[in-house]
C-alpha cells in the first residue's frame, strides 16, 4: 500500500468518525508525506492546524493508521505551506445570482424560509444536544420531545435550527405534516386582529389545525394576557392530539419573568435544551460553510482571524464575513491580512461605540434585582459579590476599559480586585454552562438599555 492509499483510507475513516464541518475544516487539506521506521509523518497547511489536529485528533489518527499498518508506532506532524489552497482572484457574481441568494422569501403558507436547512447548520459542542434532539424529532414528529424548547442568546443559531427543523420535516415526510412557523410578534398581531374584527374562531382554526407549530422568541408574549390565553389553549389543543410544538426563547422558561406560571409548566413538560457560545472550531467551520454557500473563498489566515475576533455572536460573525468578502471583491489591490485586521477593528469598535459604563452597571443591577449603589458601594454581602464581579467583567470585555479605571468606577477599589473579578467570571463562563446562560441574559439587558 502506498502512503497516498494509506492516507486516503485513514481520511475515509476519519470522515465517518467526526462531523463533516470539522473534517473539512481541519483535515481535508492534510496529507501523509512519509512513513519510515514506524513514524507516519502528516503534513498540514499551517501551524494552527498542526497544533489543533495533533491535540484533538492525534490519538484517533494513530489508531486508524495502526489498524491499516501495524508497523506504525507513532505520528509526527509538520507544516507544509505548499499544500495551502491557492486563492485565485474572483470575478464579482452577477447581480442576478446575488439577488437569488439574498432574497429567498418565506413560504407564504408555512412561514418558513428555504435558506435555513439542516445541512448548513454547523454542529459543535455548544449546540450538539439541541441538534441531536431536533434530529430525533424529524424521525418521530409529535412522539419525541414534545414540546421542544430551545433557548440561548441572540445570534447563536436558534432561528436557523428551528426553521431548518420545519423545512426538513416537510421535505423528509413529503408534505405529510402541515408546518407553521411564526414569530411571537406575528402570533400576537394575529390575536389582536382577530379580537378587533371579532374573528377569534379564524385564529383558532388557523393554529389548531396544523401538525407542527414553531414559535420563535416566545419570551415576548409575556405580560400580554389575551395572547398568552390564546396560546395556552392552542398549546393544549395541539399537545393533546400529539401535534409537534417547537419553541425558542432567549432564556429558559423559569427565567421569563412575566410569563404565566401555567405556560412555564407546559414548556417544562417537554425537552429543554440550550445553545451556547460556539467554540473556535465551530466558528471556523461556520465561516467555511457560509463561504461555500456564496461560492467564495478566503485564505486560512483570514478565516482564523475572523474566528478569533468574533466569539459570541454568529450573526455578527456573518455580517463581518460579508463585509470582508465585499472588500476583497472591490478593493483587491489593498486586500491583505493587515487590511482585514483594520476592517475587523472598525466593526468590533463600532458595536460598542454607544455603550456607556452606566448602562452596563444599571443592566447588571436590574438583572440581579439590587440597586446600583449596592454594586458600586463597599458592602461585602454575599448576594452582591457576583453582580459586582459581573459588572467589572463586562466593563472590561465590552468597553475594553483599563483595570485601574474599572476599580475606580466600582467603588474606588484596588485594580487587582478588577483583575481578580475578570479572571473569576471568565473561568466561570468556560466551566459552568448555567452561568454562561445567565451572562447571555445580562448581555441582552445591556444591549437593550
C-alpha positions as CSV (number, residue, x, y, z in Angstrom):
1,X,0.0,0.0,0.0
2,X,1.4,3.4,-1.0
3,X,1.4,6.3,1.5
4,X,-1.3,8.0,-0.6
5,X,-3.5,5.0,-0.4
6,X,-2.9,4.6,3.3
7,X,-3.8,8.3,4.0
8,X,-7.0,8.1,1.8
9,X,-8.2,5.1,3.8
10,X,-7.4,7.0,7.0
11,X,-9.3,10.1,5.8
12,X,-12.2,7.9,4.8
13,X,-12.4,6.5,8.3
14,X,-12.0,10.0,9.9
15,X,-14.8,11.4,7.8
16,X,-17.1,8.8,9.4
17,X,-16.0,9.4,13.0
18,X,-16.0,13.2,13.1
19,X,-18.5,15.8,11.9
20,X,-18.4,16.8,8.2
21,X,-17.7,20.5,9.0
22,X,-14.8,19.6,11.3
23,X,-13.4,17.2,8.7
24,X,-13.5,19.9,6.0
25,X,-12.0,22.5,8.3
26,X,-9.0,20.6,9.7
27,X,-8.3,17.5,7.6
28,X,-9.3,18.0,4.0
29,X,-6.0,19.7,3.1
30,X,-3.8,17.3,5.0
31,X,-1.6,14.6,3.6
32,X,0.8,11.8,4.6
33,X,4.2,12.7,3.4
34,X,6.4,9.9,4.8
35,X,6.1,6.6,6.7
36,X,9.5,5.3,7.8
37,X,10.6,3.2,10.7
38,X,7.1,3.2,12.2
39,X,6.8,7.0,12.1
40,X,4.0,8.4,10.0
41,X,4.6,12.0,9.1
42,X,1.4,14.1,8.5
43,X,1.6,17.5,6.8
44,X,-0.8,20.3,7.5
45,X,-1.1,23.7,5.9
46,X,-0.3,26.0,8.9
47,X,0.9,25.9,12.5
48,X,-2.6,26.4,14.0
49,X,-4.0,23.4,12.0
50,X,-1.0,21.3,13.1
51,X,-1.4,22.1,16.8
52,X,-5.2,21.6,16.6
53,X,-5.1,18.2,14.7
54,X,-2.3,16.9,16.9
55,X,-4.1,17.7,20.1
56,X,-7.7,17.0,19.1
57,X,-7.4,14.1,16.7
58,X,-3.9,12.7,17.2
59,X,-4.9,9.5,19.1
60,X,-7.7,8.8,16.7
61,X,-5.4,9.2,13.7
62,X,-2.7,7.0,15.2
63,X,-5.3,4.3,16.0
64,X,-6.7,4.3,12.4
65,X,-3.2,4.2,10.9
66,X,-2.1,1.3,13.1
67,X,-5.3,-0.6,12.1
68,X,-4.2,-0.2,8.4
69,X,-0.5,-0.7,9.0
70,X,0.6,-2.5,12.2
71,X,4.2,-1.3,11.8
72,X,3.3,2.3,12.6
73,X,4.2,3.2,16.2
74,X,3.8,7.0,16.2
75,X,2.8,10.0,14.2
76,X,4.7,13.2,13.6
77,X,3.0,16.5,12.4
78,X,4.7,19.1,10.3
79,X,3.7,22.3,8.5
80,X,3.9,22.3,4.7
81,X,2.8,25.7,3.3
82,X,2.7,24.3,-0.2
83,X,-0.5,22.4,0.5
84,X,-2.4,25.6,1.3
85,X,-5.1,26.0,-1.3
86,X,-4.3,28.8,-3.7
87,X,-6.8,31.6,-3.8
88,X,-7.5,32.9,-7.3
89,X,-8.9,36.4,-8.0
90,X,-12.6,36.0,-8.3
91,X,-14.9,38.0,-10.5
92,X,-17.9,39.5,-8.8
93,X,-21.0,37.4,-9.1
94,X,-23.7,38.6,-11.5
95,X,-26.3,40.7,-9.8
96,X,-29.0,38.1,-10.6
97,X,-27.1,35.4,-8.7
98,X,-26.6,37.7,-5.7
99,X,-30.3,38.5,-5.6
100,X,-31.2,34.9,-5.9
101,X,-29.2,34.1,-2.7
102,X,-30.1,37.1,-0.7
103,X,-33.8,37.3,-1.5
104,X,-35.1,33.9,-0.6
105,X,-38.6,34.6,0.7
106,X,-40.5,32.9,3.4
107,X,-43.0,30.4,2.1
108,X,-46.4,32.1,2.5
109,X,-48.2,29.0,3.7
110,X,-45.7,27.6,6.2
111,X,-43.8,30.9,7.0
112,X,-40.5,29.0,6.7
113,X,-37.5,30.5,4.9
114,X,-36.0,27.9,2.5
115,X,-32.4,29.2,3.1
116,X,-32.4,27.5,6.5
117,X,-31.6,23.8,6.2
118,X,-30.2,21.1,8.3
119,X,-27.1,20.5,6.1
120,X,-25.9,24.1,6.5
121,X,-26.3,24.0,10.3
122,X,-22.8,23.6,11.8
123,X,-22.8,21.3,14.8
124,X,-20.3,21.9,17.6
125,X,-20.0,21.3,21.4
126,X,-22.2,24.4,22.0
127,X,-25.3,23.1,20.1
128,X,-24.8,19.3,19.6
129,X,-27.5,18.3,22.2
130,X,-30.0,20.7,20.5
131,X,-29.2,19.3,17.1
132,X,-29.4,15.7,18.3
133,X,-32.8,16.3,19.8
134,X,-34.0,18.1,16.6
135,X,-32.8,15.1,14.5
136,X,-34.8,12.8,16.7
137,X,-38.0,14.9,16.2
138,X,-37.6,14.7,12.4
139,X,-37.9,10.9,12.6
140,X,-40.7,10.8,15.1
141,X,-42.8,14.0,14.7
142,X,-45.0,14.6,17.8
143,X,-43.8,11.5,19.5
144,X,-40.5,12.6,20.9
145,X,-39.6,15.7,22.9
146,X,-42.9,17.5,22.7
147,X,-42.8,20.4,23.3
148,X,-39.2,21.1,22.2
149,X,-37.9,24.2,23.8
150,X,-34.6,25.8,22.7
151,X,-33.1,28.8,24.5
152,X,-29.9,30.8,24.1
153,X,-28.6,34.3,23.4
154,X,-29.1,36.5,20.3
155,X,-27.4,35.3,17.1
156,X,-26.4,31.8,18.2
157,X,-28.5,29.9,15.7
158,X,-31.8,29.2,17.3
159,X,-33.9,30.5,14.4
160,X,-31.7,28.6,11.9
161,X,-32.2,25.3,13.8
162,X,-36.0,25.6,14.3
163,X,-36.7,26.7,10.8
164,X,-34.3,24.1,9.4
165,X,-36.2,21.5,11.5
166,X,-39.5,22.6,10.0
167,X,-38.1,22.5,6.4
168,X,-36.6,19.1,7.0
169,X,-39.9,17.7,8.4
170,X,-41.7,19.0,5.3
171,X,-39.0,17.6,3.0
172,X,-38.4,14.2,4.7
173,X,-42.1,13.4,5.0
174,X,-43.1,14.8,1.6
175,X,-45.7,17.2,2.8
176,X,-47.4,14.8,5.2
177,X,-47.3,17.3,8.0
178,X,-48.7,20.8,7.9
179,X,-46.0,23.0,9.3
180,X,-46.4,26.6,10.6
181,X,-43.6,28.9,11.7
182,X,-44.4,32.3,13.3
183,X,-42.6,34.8,15.5
184,X,-44.2,35.6,18.8
185,X,-44.8,39.1,17.4
186,X,-46.8,37.6,14.4
187,X,-48.8,35.4,16.7
188,X,-49.6,38.4,18.9
189,X,-50.6,40.5,15.9
190,X,-52.9,37.7,14.7
191,X,-54.7,37.6,18.0
192,X,-55.1,41.4,18.1
193,X,-56.5,41.4,14.6
194,X,-58.9,38.6,15.5
195,X,-60.2,40.4,18.6
196,X,-60.7,43.7,16.8
197,X,-62.5,42.1,13.9
198,X,-64.4,39.6,16.1
199,X,-62.8,36.7,14.2
200,X,-61.3,34.7,17.0
201,X,-62.6,31.5,15.6
202,X,-60.5,32.1,12.5
203,X,-57.3,32.2,14.6
204,X,-58.3,29.0,16.4
205,X,-58.8,27.2,13.1
206,X,-55.5,28.6,11.7
207,X,-53.4,27.5,14.6
208,X,-55.1,24.4,15.8
209,X,-55.4,22.6,12.5
210,X,-51.7,22.2,11.9
211,X,-49.3,19.3,12.7
212,X,-46.1,21.2,13.6
213,X,-46.2,24.7,15.3
214,X,-43.0,26.6,15.5
215,X,-42.9,29.8,17.6
216,X,-39.8,32.0,17.7
217,X,-38.9,34.2,20.7
218,X,-41.7,33.1,22.9
219,X,-40.5,35.4,25.7
220,X,-42.1,38.4,24.0
221,X,-45.7,37.2,24.7
222,X,-45.1,37.5,28.4
223,X,-47.5,40.0,30.0
224,X,-49.8,40.1,27.0
225,X,-52.8,38.5,28.6
226,X,-55.0,37.8,25.6
227,X,-52.1,36.4,23.6
228,X,-51.0,34.2,26.5
229,X,-54.6,32.9,26.9
230,X,-54.9,32.0,23.2
231,X,-51.5,30.4,23.1
232,X,-52.2,28.4,26.2
233,X,-55.4,26.9,24.6
234,X,-53.7,26.4,21.3
235,X,-50.8,24.6,23.0
236,X,-53.2,22.3,24.9
237,X,-55.3,21.5,21.7
238,X,-52.2,20.6,19.7
239,X,-50.4,18.7,22.5
240,X,-53.5,16.6,23.3
241,X,-53.5,15.4,19.7
242,X,-49.8,14.6,19.6
243,X,-49.0,17.6,17.3
244,X,-45.4,18.8,17.5
245,X,-44.7,22.1,19.2
246,X,-41.3,23.8,18.8
247,X,-40.4,26.9,20.8
248,X,-37.4,29.2,21.0
249,X,-36.5,31.8,23.6
250,X,-33.6,33.8,24.8
251,X,-33.8,32.3,28.2
252,X,-35.2,29.1,29.9
253,X,-39.0,29.1,30.9
254,X,-38.4,29.8,34.6
255,X,-36.3,32.9,33.7
256,X,-39.1,34.6,31.6
257,X,-40.3,37.0,34.3
258,X,-43.9,37.8,33.4
259,X,-44.9,34.6,31.7
260,X,-47.9,32.9,33.2
261,X,-47.0,30.0,35.5
262,X,-49.2,27.6,33.7
263,X,-47.3,28.2,30.4
264,X,-44.0,27.8,32.1
265,X,-45.2,24.5,33.5
266,X,-46.3,23.3,30.0
267,X,-43.0,24.2,28.5
268,X,-41.1,22.3,31.2
269,X,-43.1,19.2,30.5
270,X,-41.1,18.6,27.3
271,X,-37.4,18.8,26.2
272,X,-35.5,21.9,27.2
273,X,-32.0,22.4,25.6
274,X,-29.7,25.4,25.3
275,X,-27.5,26.7,22.6
276,X,-24.3,28.3,23.9
277,X,-21.4,30.3,22.5
278,X,-19.7,28.5,19.7
279,X,-16.1,27.3,20.3
280,X,-13.3,28.3,18.0
281,X,-13.5,25.1,15.9
282,X,-17.2,25.6,15.3
283,X,-16.7,29.3,14.4
284,X,-14.1,28.3,11.7
285,X,-16.5,25.7,10.4
286,X,-19.4,28.2,10.2
287,X,-17.2,30.7,8.3
288,X,-16.3,28.0,5.8
289,X,-19.9,26.9,5.3
290,X,-21.0,30.5,4.8
291,X,-18.3,31.0,2.2
292,X,-19.2,27.8,0.4
293,X,-22.9,28.9,0.2
294,X,-21.8,32.0,-1.5
295,X,-19.2,30.4,-3.8
296,X,-16.5,32.4,-2.2
297,X,-13.2,31.6,-0.5
298,X,-10.7,33.2,1.8
299,X,-7.2,32.4,3.0
300,X,-7.0,30.3,6.1
301,X,-5.1,33.1,7.9
302,X,-8.0,35.4,7.4
303,X,-10.6,32.8,8.4
304,X,-8.7,32.2,11.6
305,X,-8.5,36.0,12.3
306,X,-12.3,36.3,11.9
307,X,-13.0,33.3,14.2
308,X,-10.6,34.6,16.9
309,X,-12.1,38.1,16.9
310,X,-15.9,37.3,16.9
311,X,-16.5,34.8,19.7
312,X,-20.1,35.3,20.9
313,X,-22.5,36.0,18.0
314,X,-22.8,34.0,14.8
315,X,-25.0,36.7,13.2
316,X,-22.3,39.3,13.9
317,X,-19.7,36.9,12.5
318,X,-21.7,36.5,9.3
319,X,-22.0,40.3,9.0
320,X,-18.3,40.8,9.3
321,X,-17.7,38.0,6.8
322,X,-20.0,39.6,4.3
323,X,-18.1,42.9,4.7
324,X,-14.7,41.3,4.2
325,X,-15.8,39.4,1.1
326,X,-17.2,42.7,-0.3
327,X,-13.9,44.5,0.3
328,X,-11.9,41.5,-1.2
329,X,-14.0,41.8,-4.4
330,X,-14.0,45.6,-4.7
331,X,-10.6,46.5,-3.2
332,X,-8.5,43.5,-4.2
333,X,-5.4,45.7,-4.7
334,X,-5.5,46.6,-0.9
335,X,-6.6,43.2,0.4
336,X,-4.2,41.5,2.8
337,X,-4.3,40.3,6.4
338,X,-3.4,43.8,7.7
339,X,-6.3,45.3,5.8
340,X,-8.6,42.7,7.2
341,X,-7.4,43.4,10.7
342,X,-8.4,47.1,10.2
343,X,-11.8,46.1,8.9
344,X,-12.3,43.9,12.0
345,X,-11.2,46.7,14.4
346,X,-13.7,49.1,12.8
347,X,-16.6,46.7,13.1
348,X,-15.8,45.4,16.6
349,X,-15.3,49.0,17.9
350,X,-18.4,50.3,16.2
351,X,-20.6,47.7,18.0
352,X,-19.6,49.2,21.4
353,X,-19.5,52.9,20.4
354,X,-22.7,54.0,22.1
355,X,-22.4,51.8,25.2
356,X,-21.5,53.5,28.5
357,X,-20.3,52.2,31.8
358,X,-23.5,53.4,33.5
359,X,-25.6,51.3,31.1
360,X,-23.7,48.2,31.9
361,X,-23.9,48.7,35.7
362,X,-27.6,49.6,35.5
363,X,-28.4,46.5,33.5
364,X,-26.5,44.2,35.9
365,X,-28.3,45.8,38.9
366,X,-31.7,45.3,37.1
367,X,-30.9,41.6,36.3
368,X,-29.9,40.8,39.9
369,X,-32.6,43.0,41.4
370,X,-30.3,45.1,43.5
371,X,-29.5,48.8,43.5
372,X,-26.7,50.5,41.6
373,X,-25.5,51.8,45.0
374,X,-25.1,48.2,46.2
375,X,-22.9,47.3,43.2
376,X,-20.6,50.3,43.4
377,X,-20.6,50.5,47.2
378,X,-18.2,49.0,49.7
379,X,-20.6,46.4,51.0
380,X,-19.5,42.7,51.1
381,X,-22.7,40.8,51.4
382,X,-22.7,37.5,49.6
383,X,-25.6,38.4,47.2
384,X,-23.7,41.5,46.0
385,X,-20.3,39.9,45.2
386,X,-21.3,38.1,42.0
387,X,-23.2,41.0,40.3
388,X,-20.2,43.3,41.2
389,X,-17.8,40.9,39.6
390,X,-20.1,40.5,36.5
391,X,-20.2,44.3,36.1
392,X,-16.4,44.5,36.3
393,X,-16.0,41.7,33.7
394,X,-18.4,43.4,31.3
395,X,-16.7,46.8,31.6
396,X,-13.5,45.1,30.6
397,X,-14.9,42.8,27.9
398,X,-17.5,45.1,26.3
399,X,-15.7,48.5,26.7
400,X,-12.1,47.4,27.0
401,X,-11.6,49.7,30.0
402,X,-8.4,49.5,32.0
403,X,-8.4,47.7,35.3
404,X,-7.5,50.8,37.3
405,X,-10.4,52.7,35.7
406,X,-12.8,49.8,36.4
407,X,-11.6,49.6,40.0
408,X,-12.1,53.4,40.5
409,X,-15.6,53.2,38.9
410,X,-16.6,50.3,41.1
411,X,-16.1,51.9,44.5
412,X,-12.5,53.2,44.4
413,X,-11.1,49.8,44.8
414,X,-7.6,48.5,44.0
415,X,-7.0,47.5,40.4
416,X,-6.1,43.9,41.5
417,X,-9.7,43.5,42.5
418,X,-10.9,44.2,39.0
419,X,-8.3,41.7,37.6
420,X,-9.5,39.0,40.0
421,X,-13.1,39.6,39.1
422,X,-12.4,39.4,35.4
423,X,-10.5,36.1,35.8
424,X,-13.1,34.6,38.0
425,X,-16.0,35.4,35.7
426,X,-14.0,34.3,32.7
427,X,-13.3,31.0,34.3
428,X,-17.0,30.5,35.3
429,X,-18.0,31.2,31.7
430,X,-15.7,28.4,30.4
431,X,-16.6,25.9,33.1
432,X,-20.2,26.5,34.1
433,X,-22.9,26.3,31.3
434,X,-25.7,27.5,33.6
435,X,-23.6,30.6,34.4
436,X,-22.9,31.2,30.7
437,X,-26.7,31.3,30.1
438,X,-27.1,33.8,32.9
439,X,-24.5,36.0,31.3
440,X,-26.3,35.8,28.0
441,X,-29.4,37.3,29.7
442,X,-27.4,40.0,31.4
443,X,-25.9,41.0,28.0
444,X,-29.3,41.1,26.4
445,X,-30.4,43.6,29.1
446,X,-27.2,45.6,28.4
447,X,-27.8,45.7,24.7
448,X,-31.4,46.8,25.2
449,X,-30.6,49.6,27.6
